[in-house]
């Protein structure tokens, strides 16, 4: 039996690549039901100061088609507490680059009060949407 009941992770998932797939697969290996928040265009523009290349609706459809994903929801804000409460999440999956940062150390403590753990997942070396974007503009 998997350790967690309901897992939650988020991402832009622009130009879906093997790194995205690896994160979703590793998350699903640890929970019975995986909810994926796909970042809206508006939030992406606000947070990263750039628009995704792939439309929000297409990114949602791509993520929905992945066999490791049970449900796709829009990520309209950065309020992780709202998602934990709304979806009854008992684990949040996040990239290992956030591990040990002051904000995520604080999240770990606050999430624990809600009965929710944080699991850090490693990134796939050598691939990212930023790298793909740069390659496209070079070619």
VEXDREN-2710 file (C-alpha; in Angstrom, 1 decimal):
% VEXDREN-2710
k/r/px/py/pz
1/UNK/0.0/0.0/0.0
2/UNK/1.2/3.5/-0.8
3/UNK/2.3/5.7/2.1
4/UNK/0.0/8.7/1.3
5/UNK/-3.7/8.9/0.3
6/UNK/-3.9/12.2/-1.6
7/UNK/-0.8/13.9/-3.1
8/UNK/-0.6/17.4/-4.6
9/UNK/2.0/19.0/-6.8
10/UNK/2.0/22.0/-9.1
11/UNK/3.8/23.2/-12.2
12/UNK/3.6/25.2/-15.3
13/UNK/4.2/22.1/-17.5
14/UNK/5.1/24.3/-20.5
15/UNK/6.7/22.2/-23.3
16/UNK/6.1/19.0/-21.4
17/UNK/9.3/17.0/-21.2
18/UNK/10.8/13.9/-19.5
19/UNK/11.6/15.9/-16.3
20/UNK/7.9/16.6/-15.9
21/UNK/7.1/13.0/-16.5
22/UNK/9.7/11.8/-13.9
23/UNK/8.3/14.1/-11.2
24/UNK/4.7/13.0/-11.8
25/UNK/5.8/9.3/-11.8
26/UNK/7.8/9.6/-8.6
27/UNK/4.9/11.5/-6.9
28/UNK/2.3/8.9/-7.9
29/UNK/4.6/6.1/-6.6
30/UNK/4.1/7.6/-3.1
31/UNK/0.3/8.3/-3.1
32/UNK/-2.9/6.6/-4.0
33/UNK/-4.4/9.7/-5.7
34/UNK/-2.4/12.4/-7.3
35/UNK/-3.8/15.9/-7.9
36/UNK/-1.8/18.2/-10.2
37/UNK/-2.2/21.9/-10.2
38/UNK/-1.4/23.4/-13.6
39/UNK/-0.3/27.0/-13.3
40/UNK/-2.6/29.5/-15.1
41/UNK/-1.2/31.8/-17.7
42/UNK/-2.0/34.8/-15.5
43/UNK/-0.1/33.3/-12.5
44/UNK/2.8/32.4/-14.6
45/UNK/3.1/35.9/-16.0
46/UNK/2.8/37.3/-12.5
47/UNK/5.4/34.9/-11.0
48/UNK/7.9/34.4/-13.8
49/UNK/7.2/37.5/-15.9
50/UNK/6.7/35.4/-19.0
51/UNK/3.8/33.7/-20.8
52/UNK/3.9/30.0/-21.4
53/UNK/4.4/28.9/-25.0
54/UNK/1.7/26.2/-24.7
55/UNK/-1.8/27.5/-23.8
56/UNK/-3.2/26.8/-20.3
57/UNK/-6.0/24.6/-21.7
58/UNK/-3.6/22.5/-23.8
59/UNK/-1.2/22.1/-20.9
60/UNK/-4.1/20.8/-18.8
61/UNK/-5.0/18.3/-21.5
62/UNK/-1.4/17.1/-21.7
63/UNK/-1.1/16.6/-18.0
64/UNK/-4.6/14.9/-17.8
65/UNK/-3.4/12.4/-20.4
66/UNK/-0.5/11.2/-18.1
67/UNK/-1.3/7.9/-16.5
68/UNK/0.2/8.9/-13.2
69/UNK/-2.2/11.8/-12.8
70/UNK/-5.7/11.3/-11.3
71/UNK/-6.9/14.9/-11.4
72/UNK/-5.9/18.2/-12.8
73/UNK/-6.9/21.5/-11.2
74/UNK/-5.9/25.1/-12.1
75/UNK/-3.3/26.7/-9.9
76/UNK/-4.5/30.2/-9.7
77/UNK/-2.5/31.4/-6.7
78/UNK/0.5/30.3/-4.6
79/UNK/-1.6/29.5/-1.5
80/UNK/-0.6/25.9/-0.7
81/UNK/-2.7/25.9/2.5
82/UNK/-5.9/26.5/0.4
83/UNK/-5.0/23.5/-1.8
84/UNK/-4.3/21.3/1.3
85/UNK/-7.7/22.2/2.8
86/UNK/-9.7/22.1/-0.4
87/UNK/-8.4/18.8/-1.7
88/UNK/-7.8/17.1/1.7
89/UNK/-4.1/16.6/0.8
90/UNK/-1.8/14.6/3.1
91/UNK/1.4/15.2/1.1
92/UNK/2.7/18.0/-1.1
93/UNK/5.4/17.1/-3.6
94/UNK/7.9/19.8/-4.5
95/UNK/11.3/20.0/-6.2
96/UNK/14.4/19.3/-4.2
97/UNK/15.8/22.7/-5.1
98/UNK/13.4/24.1/-2.4
99/UNK/14.6/21.7/0.3
100/UNK/16.1/23.5/3.3
101/UNK/15.0/27.0/2.2
102/UNK/13.5/29.2/4.9
103/UNK/10.1/29.3/3.2
104/UNK/9.8/25.6/2.8
105/UNK/11.1/24.8/6.3
106/UNK/8.3/27.0/7.5
107/UNK/5.8/25.3/5.2
108/UNK/6.9/21.9/6.6
109/UNK/6.0/23.0/10.1
110/UNK/2.7/24.6/9.2
111/UNK/1.6/21.7/6.9
112/UNK/2.4/19.2/9.7
113/UNK/-0.2/21.0/11.8
114/UNK/-2.8/20.2/9.0
115/UNK/-1.7/16.5/8.9
116/UNK/0.3/17.1/5.6
117/UNK/3.9/16.1/4.8
118/UNK/6.3/17.6/2.3
119/UNK/8.2/15.3/0.0
120/UNK/11.0/16.7/-2.0
121/UNK/11.6/15.1/-5.5
122/UNK/14.8/15.5/-7.4
123/UNK/14.9/17.1/-10.8
124/UNK/16.0/15.3/-14.0
125/UNK/19.4/16.6/-14.9
126/UNK/19.9/18.2/-18.3
127/UNK/16.4/19.2/-19.2
128/UNK/14.1/22.1/-18.3
129/UNK/11.5/24.2/-20.1
130/UNK/13.9/27.1/-19.9
131/UNK/16.6/25.1/-21.7
132/UNK/14.0/24.1/-24.3
133/UNK/12.9/27.7/-24.8
134/UNK/16.6/28.8/-25.2
135/UNK/17.2/26.0/-27.7
136/UNK/14.2/27.0/-29.8
137/UNK/15.3/30.6/-30.0
138/UNK/18.9/29.6/-30.9
139/UNK/17.6/27.4/-33.8
END
